[in-house]
Amino acid sequence: MQDAEALAVWLSEHVLAQGHPDEHVNAPPYQRLHDLGIEPRTPDRLDRILASASSAFEERFCTETAAGCALSGALNRSLWLCIKYQGR
């Protein structure tokens, strides 16, 4: 479990932050696991780890973007809510 969490953090910070297209995000985690000497996860488990990493990346991106905006508090909160709930 701890390996999966560490992999999700690594993916969100190093792979997803680079803007890799969806079809190219599967190779880096397998390489990372290999480099760390950790047995690869099943494809279903890797999909769940990738989904968790993607969610963490998007939340961090939105938080950092909203924090960097020089907007009023109410407008900034409205923007954040729009971004946060856009795809749900």
C-alpha positions in Angstrom: 0.0 0.0 0.0 2.8 2.4 0.9 4.5 1.6 -2.5 1.2 2.5 -4.3 0.9 5.8 -2.5 4.5 6.7 -3.2 4.1 5.7 -6.9 0.9 7.9 -7.1 2.8 10.9 -5.7 5.7 10.3 -8.0 3.4 10.1 -11.0 1.5 13.3 -10.1 4.8 15.2 -9.6 6.9 13.8 -12.5 4.8 12.2 -15.2 1.4 13.9 -15.2 3.0 17.3 -14.5 4.9 16.9 -17.8 1.6 16.7 -19.7 2.1 13.2 -21.2 -0.8 12.1 -23.4 -2.9 9.3 -21.8 -1.4 6.6 -23.9 2.1 7.4 -22.6 1.5 7.3 -18.9 1.7 3.6 -18.5 5.4 3.1 -19.3 6.9 5.4 -16.7 5.3 3.7 -13.6 6.5 0.3 -14.7 10.0 1.7 -15.3 9.8 3.4 -11.9 8.8 0.2 -10.1 11.6 -1.7 -11.9 14.2 0.9 -10.9 13.0 0.6 -7.3 13.1 -3.2 -7.4 9.4 -3.4 -6.7 7.3 -6.1 -8.4 4.9 -4.5 -11.0 1.3 -4.1 -10.1 -1.6 -5.7 -12.0 -3.0 -3.5 -14.9 -6.2 -2.9 -12.9 -4.2 -1.8 -9.8 -2.0 0.5 -11.9 -5.1 2.1 -13.4 -6.4 2.9 -9.9 -3.0 4.3 -8.9 -2.9 6.4 -12.1 -6.4 7.7 -11.4 -5.4 8.6 -7.8 -2.3 10.4 -9.2 -4.3 12.2 -11.8 -6.8 13.4 -9.2 -4.0 14.6 -6.9 -2.3 16.4 -9.8 -5.5 18.1 -10.9 -6.3 19.2 -7.4 -2.8 20.6 -6.8 -2.8 22.3 -10.2 -6.2 24.0 -9.5 -5.1 25.0 -6.0 -1.8 26.5 -7.2 -3.6 28.3 -10.1 -6.3 29.7 -7.9 -3.7 30.8 -5.3 -1.8 32.6 -8.0 -4.7 34.6 -9.2 -4.9 38.2 -8.1 -8.7 38.1 -7.9 -11.1 39.1 -5.1 -11.8 36.4 -2.5 -15.4 35.8 -3.8 -14.4 35.7 -7.4 -11.4 33.5 -6.6 -13.7 31.0 -4.7 -16.2 31.0 -7.6 -13.4 30.2 -10.1 -12.1 27.5 -7.8 -15.5 25.8 -7.5 -16.0 26.0 -11.3 -12.7 24.3 -11.9 -13.1 21.8 -9.2 -16.5 20.6 -10.3 -16.1 21.0 -14.0 -15.8 17.3 -14.9 -18.0 15.8 -12.2 
